Amino acid sequence: MGRETNGNRCVQCGFRMNQLFVLYSPGNMHLMKCDNCKSVADEYIEFEVMIVLIDLILHKRQAYRHLLYNLLDRNRLSRQDLMWKFGLGFLLLDAYRYMLLILSEKKSSMSFSSTIGICQKALMNVSLGNVMFLCVLHILSRVFLRSSTGVHCYGYTEFFFAIIISSYFKIFLVCMMIWEFPSTVIFIIDLFVLSSNVVAIKVITESTVSRCIGACLCAHGSKFLATKLFEK
């Protein structure tokens, strides 16, 4: 018995695999080797979740390939369901980030009506900013982000799913509900999100690092400008 889907990839080189392992019996698993690089295709299959998380935080491409290609369910409906759920969480965390910045500027207590107004403004701000972010990133991905063969080897859903998944650093904003941190921590989280997006785009598009960095900087920059213009 083995895992056989078209989405399986070698985490070392990205080569497509028919199967990642052969399961002879419970607890008796044989990991397959990649035909291209001759390394074990995906050693993360036998690793604990915590090791995978640590390697994701360390921005290892192997961990991102494991997460995006080999770990998540390749069923189209399941992937779309996950994308909607993670996308909603992505927007809510962005709105919470915006509210944290506003609240850090307003030291005095606020009325209920002003709080509702800030929430509405946060939702509008986040919606506009992320629409701009995704549109710019989509255009740049079609124009500049190509693999070494010059061919787009990814779909729209796969690309945007990678962006949403690689923005997992936003979850650390939740810590600010429990502990009090300076507002500069928000911008540190933003930098980690940007760098994580670069790694995910590199894995999905197989483009050069410089092009991935440029695309992410332009997309995040356009999001920042759009939100600033909305505030005026």
C-alpha positions in Angstrom: 0.0 0.0 0.0 1.4 3.4 -0.9 0.3 7.0 -1.2 -0.3 7.7 -4.8 -1.5 11.1 -6.1 -0.4 13.4 -8.8 0.5 16.0 -6.2 3.3 14.1 -4.4 6.7 15.7 -4.7 10.2 15.0 -3.5 10.9 17.6 -0.8 14.5 17.9 -1.8 14.2 18.7 -5.5 10.5 19.0 -6.2 10.4 16.1 -8.6 7.0 14.5 -9.0 6.5 11.1 -7.3 4.0 8.4 -7.9 4.2 7.4 -4.3 6.1 8.5 -1.2 6.1 5.3 0.8 5.1 1.7 0.9 3.2 0.5 4.0 3.8 -3.3 4.4 2.0 -3.4 7.8 1.2 -1.1 10.6 4.5 0.3 11.8 6.4 -1.2 8.9 6.9 1.6 6.4 9.4 2.0 3.6 10.1 5.5 2.4 10.6 5.8 -1.4 13.7 7.4 -2.9 13.5 10.1 -5.6 14.4 9.0 -9.1 15.9 12.4 -9.8 18.1 13.3 -6.8 18.3 9.7 -5.3 17.4 11.1 -1.8 14.5 10.0 0.4 11.5 11.7 -1.2 9.9 12.9 2.0 11.5 12.1 5.4 9.0 14.3 7.1 6.4 11.5 6.9 8.1 9.8 9.9 8.8 13.1 11.8 6.8 14.6 14.6 4.5 17.5 13.8 6.7 19.8 16.0 9.8 19.1 13.9 7.8 20.1 10.8 6.6 23.3 12.5 10.2 24.2 13.5 11.4 23.7 10.0 8.6 25.8 8.7 9.6 28.6 11.1 13.2 28.2 9.9 11.9 28.7 6.3 13.2 25.3 5.0 11.8 24.7 1.5 11.7 20.9 2.2 9.1 21.6 4.9 7.1 23.8 2.7 7.0 21.2 -0.1 5.9 18.6 2.5 3.1 20.8 3.7 1.9 22.1 0.3 2.2 19.0 -1.8 2.4 15.9 0.4 0.6 16.6 3.7 -2.6 18.4 2.7 -5.4 16.5 1.1 -5.2 16.7 -2.7 -8.9 16.2 -3.1 -10.2 19.4 -4.9 -13.3 19.9 -2.8 -11.3 19.4 0.5 -8.6 21.9 -0.7 -11.3 24.5 -1.6 -13.0 24.0 1.8 -9.6 24.5 3.5 -8.9 27.6 1.4 -12.2 29.3 2.4 -11.7 28.5 6.1 -8.0 29.6 6.1 -8.9 32.6 4.0 -11.5 33.7 6.5 -9.0 33.3 9.3 -6.5 35.3 7.3 -8.9 38.2 6.9 -10.0 38.2 10.6 -6.3 38.2 11.8 -5.6 41.1 9.4 -8.6 43.0 10.8 -7.4 42.3 14.4 -3.9 43.6 13.4 -5.5 46.8 12.2 -7.5 47.2 15.4 -4.4 46.7 17.5 -2.6 49.5 15.7 -5.6 51.8 16.1 -6.0 50.9 19.8 -2.3 51.5 20.4 -2.7 55.1 19.2 -5.9 55.7 21.3 -4.8 55.7 24.9 -8.1 56.9 26.3 -11.2 54.7 26.7 -13.6 54.6 23.7 -17.4 54.5 23.6 -19.3 51.5 22.2 -20.2 53.5 19.0 -16.6 54.4 18.3 -15.6 50.8 18.8 -18.2 49.6 16.2 -16.9 52.3 13.8 -13.3 51.0 14.2 -14.5 47.5 13.5 -16.3 48.5 10.3 -13.3 50.6 9.2 -11.0 47.6 9.9 -13.1 45.3 7.8 -13.2 47.7 4.9 -9.5 48.4 5.2 -8.6 44.7 5.2 -10.9 43.9 2.3 -9.5 46.6 0.1 -5.9 46.0 1.1 -6.1 42.2 0.5 -7.9 42.6 -2.9 -5.1 44.9 -4.0 -2.5 42.5 -2.6 -3.9 39.4 -4.4 -4.5 41.3 -7.6 -0.9 42.6 -7.8 0.5 39.2 -6.8 -1.6 37.5 -9.4 -0.5 39.8 -12.2 3.2 39.6 -11.2 3.0 35.8 -10.9 1.7 35.5 -14.5 4.3 37.9 -15.9 7.5 37.3 -13.9 7.2 34.1 -11.8 8.1 31.3 -14.2 10.0 28.1 -13.6 13.4 27.5 -15.1 11.7 25.9 -18.1 9.7 29.1 -18.7 6.4 27.4 -18.1 3.8 28.1 -15.4 3.7 24.8 -13.5 0.9 25.8 -11.0 -2.7 26.7 -10.9 -4.5 29.8 -9.5 -6.0 27.9 -6.6 -2.7 26.2 -5.7 -0.9 29.5 -5.8 -3.3 31.5 -3.6 -3.6 28.5 -1.3 0.2 28.6 -0.8 0.0 32.3 0.0 -2.7 31.9 2.6 -1.0 28.9 4.2 2.4 30.6 4.3 0.9 33.5 6.2 0.5 31.4 9.3 2.8 33.8 11.3 -0.3 36.0 11.7 -1.6 33.6 14.3 1.0 35.0 16.7 -1.1 38.1 16.8 -3.4 36.1 19.1 -0.7 36.2 21.7 -1.3 39.9 22.0 -4.8 39.1 23.4 -3.1 37.4 26.3 0.2 39.3 26.8 0.9 43.0 26.3 3.5 43.6 23.6 4.7 46.9 22.0 3.1 47.7 18.6 6.5 47.1 16.9 5.9 43.3 17.4 3.2 43.6 14.8 5.7 44.8 12.2 8.1 42.0 13.1 5.3 39.5 12.5 4.6 41.3 9.1 8.3 40.7 8.1 8.0 37.0 9.0 4.8 36.7 6.9 6.5 38.4 4.0 9.6 36.1 4.2 7.4 33.0 4.6 5.4 34.1 1.5 8.6 34.3 -0.5 9.6 30.7 0.4 6.1 29.4 -0.5 6.1 31.2 -3.8 9.6 29.9 -4.6 8.4 26.3 -3.9 5.2 26.7 -5.9 6.5 28.6 -8.9 10.1 27.2 -9.0 11.1 30.8 -10.0 14.3 32.6 -8.9 14.5 33.9 -5.3 15.1 37.5 -6.5 11.9 37.4 -8.6 9.9 35.9 -5.7 11.2 38.6 -3.3 10.4 41.3 -5.8 6.9 40.1 -6.3 6.2 39.8 -2.6 7.6 43.3 -1.9 5.5 44.8 -4.6 2.3 43.0 -3.5 2.8 43.9 0.2 3.7 47.5 -0.7 0.6 47.9 -2.8 -1.5 46.6 0.1 0.1 49.1 2.4 -0.5 52.0 0.0 -4.1 51.0 -0.6 -4.9 50.9 3.1 -3.1 54.3 3.7 -5.1 55.9 0.9 -8.3 54.5 2.3 -7.6 56.1 5.7 -7.4 59.6 4.2 
